[in-house]
Structure formats: structure tokens, C-alpha cells
Amino acid sequence: MKLRDTLSLAYRTIRSNKLRTGLTVAIIAFGIMALVGINTAISAMKQKFTESFSAMGANGFTIHYKEWRMNFDGGSEVKKQKKGQRKEKRSNIGKPITKLQAETFRERFQYPAKICLSMQGVRDAVVSKGDKKTNPTVRITGGDENYIELNGFTLAAGRNLNSLDQQSGRNVCIIGTDVAKKFFGDNPEMPLEKVIRVNNLPYRVVGVLESKGSTLGMSWDNVVMTTYNNVRRFFNSNPNASFTIQVKVQDVKMMEGAIDQSEGIFRPIRRLSTTEDNNFMIDKSDSVVQMLLRNLSFITLSAIVIGMITLFGAAIGLMNIMLVSVTERTKEIGLIKAIGGRQRNIRQQFLFESILISLIGAGFGVILGVIVGNTFSLFLNTGFVLPWEWLLGGIFICSVVGLLAGLYPSLKASRLNPIEALRYE
């Protein structure tokens, strides 16, 4: 019997048992769908994180007063102190960066770089115009003339904030696309020089931002930007509100020098002695992305475990089906042996059946996984994601599952006595 004939016979046998084959294919497809779908969604999340948090590129860093922590494992926000590490004075721990400290740093920092000072206002502002108003979900952000560039925003219309806006703290603002569309439609020119009310305070719109999408459920377009002096005056309800300092150098090769100079300048500003550790953090622009990607490995591991458990169950089911098939076709096996069929041909036939069922399940699972994963990517406004390593890995895993599940039944079938097999009823 030729290899082509063995494959053809295996395929015809699979088609003749549609219900049994369909159930096994469905179990395998579900396991591969979970594996590929979750990892496709994770790839989309990684793409979105990189786009959203690496706006300054590899040549920027941020100074803030406490560590950013985003854990999926329920860990504490503050790292445990390492053995041998110097203790900080309690009076220096958790002190926000004040306006005076931030502006003093900007004055003293002489490195060739762009500096942005910013602070967050409220996250539940209501914007209104006439009888229309938004939900209390609009974020108020205060910055300076470099805020838009260093945070990856682009103006769709109008102008940027300028030094006069900053010094006077007057009520001018730049609005995100969600706010602009709510009151003025899709034309980005319409809101310019119009007056809106933010928490019942009048603001003149001087610019409109291009859409930036959302990250981790937070929309970058549902925002009102004004100067940090204005935010301090009207939206600084948090007594622990701190300034953030962003620095962007001209070339990535200048990063280490800029970071060293920043630390040397900021320590005296924060009144630290030579024996004290820093009570501020300096993070490179891509450090948040790297932290999030490390945490996403936990979700990846969960997807692998779910997929493997499902595939293990599918392998057991597939082996049972193949054993039942051997029992049902005992007489057929005896006939094949009686006309000269070899044990190898019998083994190949049952192995091919098992592998074909697994590969059919893998095909459906991969397609469904890509669809499910990219459905999630639509909510993140990312491009089409195709994780080739997981697609090929899923097909390979299914091939191994089919091979292992069909190994014992094929050996059992090939060792049947042809005389007893022909007499089997």
C-alpha cells in the first residue's frame, strides 16, 4: 500500500465519522483558540503600550517623586529595602516635587535638551457648552509649551501653549478629539477661539489635538490641557500633587550624561546630604513599557497553561476515539493483513487519522484565535496582529498531540492477529 493510498483511506475514514470527529476537533480548536487568541491580544497590548508610553523615544527620561508600580500579582507598591542599602531619612520619603523645585531644576539644567514641567489636575471634570455637557470623566492636565511634543501628542488645529499663557495662568486650553467632537463635530477648526466651561470655569480653546486612542482603558482624547499654573490655581485639590519633569536630549548617546547631570542638580534642590539616597526617581521613557511587558508575561503563562490543559484533555479524548475506531474496524484490519498489508501500513493509517484530526482542529483554532485576538485589538485601535510564532507553535503542538494520541491505538491495531480479526463480529 502506497503512502498516498494510506492518507486517502485515513481521510475517508475521518469523513465517515463526522460527529465523533467534529467533537474532537472542537475540543482541540478551543485549546488552540485560547492559546493563540490570548497571545494575539497580548501582542496588540504590547504594540499599544509601545506607542503610548514611548512617545519621547529612547532619548528621553522622566523625574518624579515616587516609583511607578503596575503589578498584576498584587504586590506592594513600595519595594522592600535591599540588604546593605542606606536608609533614607523619614522626612525625605514621599515628598512631592514642588513648583519651586521643578522650576529651579529647569533654570539650572544647562544640558542641550528640552524640558517639560507638568502636573495632573482632576480626573473627573465636566466640560459644558450651552445645554450640552460631558460625563464627569474628562482629565485635566497642566503643562508648558513642550508638553505636547514630549508626550507624543500632535496638534490637529490651532496653536500650542506659549510662555505668556504659562506666566499669566490665564484660562486657555487645548482639547482632545473626544471633547471637540462632543460640542463641535468632526471639523477640528470649529472649536478654535470658542469658549467652553470646565467645571463651570470659562476657557478659550486655542488648539485641538489629533486622536491618540486609549491605553489600559484610559482615553488620551478625553482630555483638556492647560498650563500648570492654571491647574495649580483651579484644579489642584490634592495636597500631595507633585510636578513631573520630562527631559528629552538630542541624541540617545547623550542620555547617560544628561541623567547624571540631572541627578547632580536635583539632589541639592531636594536638600539631600551626601549620605542619603535619592528621594526621587529617574526613569527612561521606555521603562514603563518594559515594566508592563514584564508583567504581561504572567498573562502569557496563564494562556499557555489553559491551552495545555485543554489540549491534554483533547489528547485523551482523541486516544479514546482511536481505540474505539480500532475495535470497530477489527475485521477491516484483518482483511488488509490477509491481502498482504503490513504492520507499517496499519500503523500509518491510524497515526495519519489522529494527526489529521489534530491538524484540522489546529486550523480552526488558529483562525478563531486570530479573530478573537484582533477583535480585542480593535478596541485598542491597533493594527492587525499576526503572532507567527504562536501560530506555528500551535500547529506543531497539535501535530505532537495527534502523534502521541494515535501512537498506542496504531500499535494495538498493527499487532492484531489477522485470523482472529477476520472472525471478529
N, C-alpha and C positions, 0 to 999 in steps of 0.2 A: 504493500500500500504506500503510495507516494505521500509526501508531506502535504501537497495541495489537497489530496483526497481526504486526508485526516482533518485538515482545517475545515473543509466543506462539510464533512459529516458532523463535526463539533458545532458548527454554526446552525445546521439544520436541526440538531437536537435542541439547541437553545431556543430556537423559534417555535418548536413544537410544545414547549413548556412555558408559555408566556406569563401566566400568573405567578408561578414559582420564581421564574427569572426576574420578573418585574419587582417583586417584593425584595429580593436580594439586591438588585440594582438600586432600589430606592434607599436601602439602609446604607450602602456604600456611598451613594451620591450625597446623602445627608452629612456623612462624616467629612467627605472632601469639601462640601459646600461650607461647612463650619470652618475648616482649616483655611481654605482659600479666601472665603468671604471676610473673615475677621482680619486676616493679614492684608487683604486688599484695602480694607478700611483703615488699618494701621498705616499702610503706605500713604494713603491720602492724608491722614493726620500728620504724618511726618513732613509731607510736602507743604501742608498749610502752616505748620509750625515754623518751618524754614523761611517761608515767605513772610510771615507775620512778625517774627521776633528777630530776624537778621536784617532788619531794614538798613542799618548802618554799615552792613558788610563786615569783613574781617578786620577793618581798620578803625573800629570804634569800641569804646568801653563806657561803663556807667558807674557812677559813685552814688551809693545810697547808704542809709544808716543801719540797716539790719539785713540779714540774709534772706534771700528769696528761697522759699521751700515749697515744692509742689510734689507731695508724696501720694502714691496710691496705696501705700502699705500701712497708713495710719500712724506713721512715725511722728515723733515730736518735732516741733518747729525749730527748736534750738538744738544744735549738735552738742553731744557730750564733750566735755573738755578732755583733750588728749593728755595722756600721762606725760609729765615733764613740761607741759605748756605753761607759760607765765600767766598768772592771774591778772585780770583787769580789775581796776578799782570799781566798786559797785556804782559809784557816782557817774562813771563813764559809760555804763552799759545802757543801751536802748535810748540814747539821746538823739532826738530828731535833728536833722540838718536845718539850721535856721536860715532866714533870708540873708542876714548879715554874713554868715559863714559862706554861703553859696556865692554871694557877690564878691566877697573878699577873695575867694579862690579864683574867680574869673579875672579879677584885676591882677593877681599875682602870677597867674599861669602864662608864661611867655613862650611856650612851645608853639610851633606852627600848626595850629589845629583850630577847628570850630568848636565852640562850647555852647551848650544849651542848658538853661536853667528852667525847671518846670516843677509843678506841684499839682496834685489831683484835688479837684473840688468834690462836690457831691455826686452821687451816682443815681439819684432819684429825682432829678429836676423835671419840671413840667414846662414845656415850651408852648406858647399860645400866640395866636394872631386872630383877632376878631373873635368869632364864636368857635373857632377850631382850636383844639389843644391835643398834645401828645399824652401818652401814658407816662406815669412818673418813673421812667426808665432811662432818661437822657443823661449821659455822663458829661460833666463839666470839667474841662482840662485847662490849666493855665500854663502858658509857656512864653517864649520870646520869639524873636524873628527867625531863629534857627530850628525851632521845634518841628516844623513841618518836614524839613529836609532830613533831619536826624532820626525821625520816626517813620520814615517811609511813606509819607502822605504826598499827594500831588494836587495842586490847585486845578480845578476844572474851569473856574471863572473867578474874576476879581483879583484882589491883591493879598499879599501876606501882611501879617502884623509888622509894625515898624517900631523904631525906638521911641517915637513920640507917643504911640499907643501905650508902650510899656511904662514910660516915665510918668505919664499922666494917670494911667489906670482907668482910662475912660471906657465907656460901655460900647465897645465894638467887638465883633465876633466873626469867626469863620464857622460855618455849619457843615455837617456831614450830609451825604446824599439822602439818607432816610428823613432827616428833618426838612431838607429842601423840598423833597417830593410831597411831603405831607401838606405843605402850605402853598407851594408854587408850581407843582407839576414837574415835568421832566426837563424843562429848559433851565440849565444852570445859570443863565444870565438874569433870570427873573428875580431872584431874591436880592440882588445887589442893591445896596443903598435903601433897602426896605427895613422897617423896624419890626422886630419881633419882641415878645416878652418872655424872659426866662425867670421862672418863679416870681412873676409879676413885675420884674425889673425890665425897663426898655433897653434893647440892644440894637445897634445898627449893624446890618450884615455887610461886611466888606469882602467876603470871599466864600466860595463853595468848593468843597473837596471832591475829588473823584472817589468813586466807590473802592473800598478796600476789603469788603467782605467781613467775615467774622471768624473768631478763633475761640475754641472752648466755650461756645455758646454766647460769647460777648461780641456784639456788633461794633465794628470800628466806624460804622457810618452813622450810628445813632449818637452823635456827639456834637457838642458846642465848644469851640476853642476860643479862649480869650487870653489876655495877658495874666501872668502870675500875680501881678499887683492887684488886678481886678478880682481874681479868685480869692486872694487873701482878705480883701475888703468885704466881699459878699457871700462867699461860699466856703469859707474856712471854719466849719463848725467843729472840726476835730482838733482838740487841743494838742494832739500828738502828730499833727500833719507835718510832713517833712519835705524838704526840697530834694529833687533828684538832679544830679549833674551828669550830663552826657558830653562826651568828648569824641571827636572824630578827627583823626590825623590824616595827612595827605597820602601816606603810603603805609602799607602794612609793616614794612621794615622799621618804621618809627614807633611802633606800638609799645615795645618794652621800655624805650626811653621815656615816652610820654607817661606811661603808668608809674615808672619810678619817680619822675618829677612830680606827678600828681600826689603821690603818697608823701613825698618830702615836703610839699607845700601845705597839704591838708592836715598833717599831724599837728603842727603848731597852731593852726586855726582851730582845731578841735581841742587844743590845750592838753595834749598828751605828752607825758615825760618820756625819756628815752627807755625807761624800764617797762612801759606799758604797751600792751598790744593795741592794734588799731581797733577803734570802736566804730568803724565804717567799713563797707565792703566795696571792692573794685571788681566788677565783672565785665569780661569781654562780651561783645554783642551777641556772639553765638553760644554763650554759656547757658542761657536759659533753654535754648533749643537742645543742647547736649543733655541737660538735666531732664528735660521732658522725654527725650528719646530713650534715655536710660530707664526711666520709669515705665515707658511703653513696653519694655521687654517682659514685664510681668504679665501684661495682656497677651503678648505673643505666646508666652509659655502656657497660659490658660487655654489659648486656642489650640495649641499642639496637643495638650492633654485631652481636651474634648474630642478632637478629631481622632486621636489614637484609641480612646475608649470606644468610640463608635465603630471604628474600623476593626477593632478586636472582636466586638460583637458580631459585626458583619462577617468576619473570617470564620467564626464558629458556625453561624448560620449557613454560610456557603459550604463549609465542610459537611454539615448535616445533609444539605441538599444533594451534594455529590455522592454521599454514601447511599442515600435513598435512590439516586439515579443508578448506581451500581447494582443495587438489589433489583430494581425494576427491569434492568437490561441484562440480567444474568444470561438469559437464553441467547440474546443477541451477541454477547461476548463469546459464548461457547461456539456460536455459528462462525464468527470471524476467525476464531482459532482453528476451527475444523477445516476451513478452506485455505489455511496457510498463513493467517495473520500472526504476527509475532507479538511477544510481550511488549516490545518497544512501541508498536503501533497502538496497543491498548492504552499504555501509559500516556502517550502523546495525546490521544483523543480526549481523555478525561482532564489532563492538565490544560490543554487548549481551551476546553469548555470553561474551566474555572477561571483561567486568565482572561478570556474574552468577556465573561460576566463582570469581572472586576474592572476591566478597561472601559466597558460600557458605562458602569457606574461612575468611574472616574471622569469620563467625558461629560456626563450630565452634571456631576458635582462641580467640575471646573467652570462650566458655563454659568450655573446658578450662583457659584461663589463670586465670580467676576461681576455678575449683575447686582447681587446683594451689596458687595463692597463698593461698587461705583454708584449705587443708589445713595449710600451714605456720603460719598464724595460730592454729590450734587448739593447737599445741604451745606457743605464746606466751601462750595464754589471753587473746587479744584478741577484740574484737567482729568481726562480718562486715565485710570491707573491699571496697569497690567503687570503684576508681580511674577515675572517669568520664573524665578527660582522656586516659588511655591507652586506654580502650575506644573512645572516639570517634576518637582518633588512629589506632588500629589499623584501624578501618573506613575512615577516609579514605585511609590509606596503601595499603590493598588496592584501593580504587577507582582510585587513581592507577596502581598496578601493573597492574591489569586494562586500564585505558585505554591505557597505553604498550605493553603486551604485544600488544594487539589492533590497534594502530594500523597497523603495516606490513601484516599479513595482510589487514586490511579494505581498505586502499588497493589491494593487489595483486588482491584479488577484484573490486573495483569497476571496475578497468581492463581486465578480461578482454574480449576480442573475442567477442561473442555467437555469431557464426557458427563460430569455431574452438572455442568452448566446447561448442556443441551436437554437434560432430563428435568431441569428446574421448572416448576409450574408456579 
